């Protein structure tokens, strides 16, 4: 692997964590086993992001479309989120990780929504890494929500610039991702951060999420480091 120590590290990395079900199916295990194994990858990638100097890490943990999955799987995912939050929060806090949740958290019920809010408050002053968890999140819904907020606030059309609109999104105060990683070989963004990914570099890897770790994360950063970002401009 090339030495990228002198190359720029992305400030913000977003990941679509895909492949838990296929990982489990290949081993003739229930899908829940894939989700549990995928949770271990979350820990590995958080540690890798901290070690690499990434400041923001956004994980697509549960999409708004995931509610259409079988009730048993949704229940398993919700239980896993609760378990992860309760078992990992103390360590995340100790490592200086700030937790931010985007999406319709209220759909998970008041108990879990309150736990998420408490976790955000507990870690609010941490600044080593901002971990953004997208839960019941959809990019289109995010944009529609922002448009509704603009209307409700009575913002004049002439004042609704791109900058002003970005402050109405769930990600207000969070820089746009520099790098998007999607695991499992799929090559689409699946309604994730549609506004925010406008100029992100994208890396698609065939590795299933439960098999994704520090080495795979470093490989994605290497790929990013070797690219020339133009943001729509031509080179001089």
C-alpha positions, 0 to 999 in steps of 0.5 A: 500500500502506498504511503499517503502520509503526505497526502490530504486526509478527508475531513469527512468520510461517509459510509453506506454499510452494505452486505450484512445480509449477504455475509450471513447468507453465505454462511447459512446464518440468519440475517441478524447474525450479519447485523451483529457482525456488522456492528463489530465493523463499526467499532473497527472503522471508528478506531481507524478513522480516529487513527487516520485523523478523520474529523467526521464519520457518517454511517448510514445505519438505518434508511427510511426505506428499511422500515419496509423490511420484514418486521422481525428484521426491523426489530432485530436492527432496533434491538441491535441499535439499543444494545450498541448504544448502551454497550459502546457509549462509555467507550466512545465518550472516553475516546473523545467521540461526539455522537450526532444523530440525523433522521426521523429518530422519533419513529423508533419510539420515545424510549430510544429517541430519548436515549439517543438525545441523552447520548448526544448531550453526554458527548456534546463537548467531545471533539476528537471525532464527530460520529454521525449516525443516520437513522431512519434517514432518507436524502429526499426526505431531508430535502423536503423537510428543509423546504418545509422549514424554509416555508414555515420560517417565512424565508423570502425566495430571494434569500433562500441561497444554497448556503441558507438552505444547507442550514435547514438540513439535518446536517447543519453545522457538519461539513459535506463529505469529502469521501463516500465509501460503499461496501458490498460491490453495489454502485449507487448512493441509495437516497443517502445525503443527496444534497451533501454528496454533490462533490464527494469522491466515491469509492465502491468496494466489493468487500461486505460490511462485516469484513470491512476493517482498518485495512479496507478503510486505509485503502479507501483513503489511499484511493481518495488521496491519489485523486485530484478534486476539481469541484467542477472547475477545469485545471489551469 
